[in-house]
Amino acid sequence: MKNNAKRDSAMRTTLRVTRALSDPQRLRILLMLGAAELCVCRIVEALRLAPSTVSKHLSILAEADLVTSHKEGRWIYYRRPNSARNHVVGPALRWVMAMLDRDPIIQADRKALSKIVSMAPETLCRRQRERKKEFQSPSDRGDPATWTKKL
């Protein structure tokens, strides 16, 4: 019975990891975290997604043990784990890094991050709150195709 439980646990872990890796935004987050730990506001700024969306992606990655976090004051910082907690996570992270390291989207993310990390988290949060105010009412939103241009 114990051997079956181990296989079942390995199966569940593998499924959690593969589900977490099945989204392009989550892959981008993982690659962003390769250089250093990042606070949520920096990830939001790089991806140009709503904070709630980024938080959901981060929770899925954390559930799969692909990221860890710690809180400093108002900010929660995320990073990839230093060492694999199990035999599934380490190889999966190494594979993702090897496959996507030279991807043009990942390269663009790294370029954007180099500017973003030089900004104070307070500045980023203020900028994100101001952008949110611009789109508060449906009549103010305008054409969705132009939203990223305004940001």
N, C-alpha and C positions, 0 to 999 in steps of 0.2 A: 504493500500500500504506500509506503513512504516514497518509493521510486515513482509511482504514479503521481503523487503530490508534487514532486520536483518537476516532472515533465509538465504537469498542469501549470505550475508557477512559471516555468520557462515559456510556455505557450502564451500565457497572459501577458507576460513582460514583452515578448516579441510582438504581440498584437498591439499593445500600447505604444511601443516605439514606432512600429510601421504606420499606425494611424497618425501619430504626431508628425511623422516625416512626410505625410501625404498632402501637405498644403504648401504652396510656394511661399506664402508669407512666413510660415514657421521655419522653412528652410533658410529664408533670408535672415531671420532673427538669429538662428544658430550660427550662420556665417559671420554676422555682425559681432557676435559675442566671442569670436575667435581672437580678436586683438586684445580685448579687455572687458571688464564688467561694465555694464551700462545701466543707467536708471531708465525707468519706463518712459519718461518724457523724451529722452534722446532716441529711443526706439520709435516712439510715436512720430517724432519729427522726421526721422529717416524714411519711415514707411508711408508717412502721410495718411495714416489711418486713425480712426477714433480711438481714444484711450481705452474705452471699454472693449473694443475689438482686439487691441494689442494685449490687454490683460487676459482676455479669453485664450488667445494663442499662447501666452506665457504659462497659463495654468495647465494647458494641455501638454506643453513641453515639460513642465515641472512634474506632472503626474507620471510621465514616462521616464523620469530621472535624467532628462537631457539637459536641464538647467537647474541651477540652485539659486537661492536668493538670500539677501539679508537686508535689513532695514537700517538706514542711517538718517535720523531725524525724520523729515517728511518724505524722504525718497526711499524707494525700494530698488536695490541694485540686483541685476541678474548676471550670471556668468555660466559658462559651461562647467561641468564638474571637473575638478582637477584629476581625479582618477575614476575610472569606471566603477560603479557600484555593483555591477553584475556583468556577466559574460556577453550580454546582448548590447548594452549601451556603448561600451568602448569601441567595438568593431563598427557599430552603426555610425558613430560620430566620425571615425577615421574614414569610412567609406564616403560619407557625405562631403567631408572636407576635400578629399581627393577628387571627387567627381565634379564639384562645383567651384573649386578654387579659382578657375580662370573664366568662369561664366561672366558675360558682359553685364548682366544685372547685378551680380555680386560685386564686380569691379566698380560699377556706378555707386552702389551702396557704400563701398569703402571710401570712395572719393567724397561723397556727401558727409559721411561720418567724420572725416578728418576736419571738416568745418564745424560740424555740430558739437563735437567734443570740446572744442575751444570755447564754447559758450557756457555760461553758468546755467545750472538747472533752473534757477529762478527766472532768468531771461526766457528760456524756452517755455516754461509753464505760462508765463505772462503772455507770450506770443500766441500760444495755443488757446488760451482763454479768449484773447481778442479775436482770433479766427472763428472760434465757436460763436461768439456774439454776432458776427457777420451773418451767420446762417441760422439764426434762431427761429424766425418765422418763415413759413413756406413761401410767402410772397417775396421775401428778400433773397431767396435762394437762387433764383434765376435758372439759367440753363445748366444742368448737371455737367455737360461737356466742358464748361468753362471753369468749373470749380478748382481743378488743379492749377489752372493758370493764375487764378486769384491768390492761391496759397503761396 
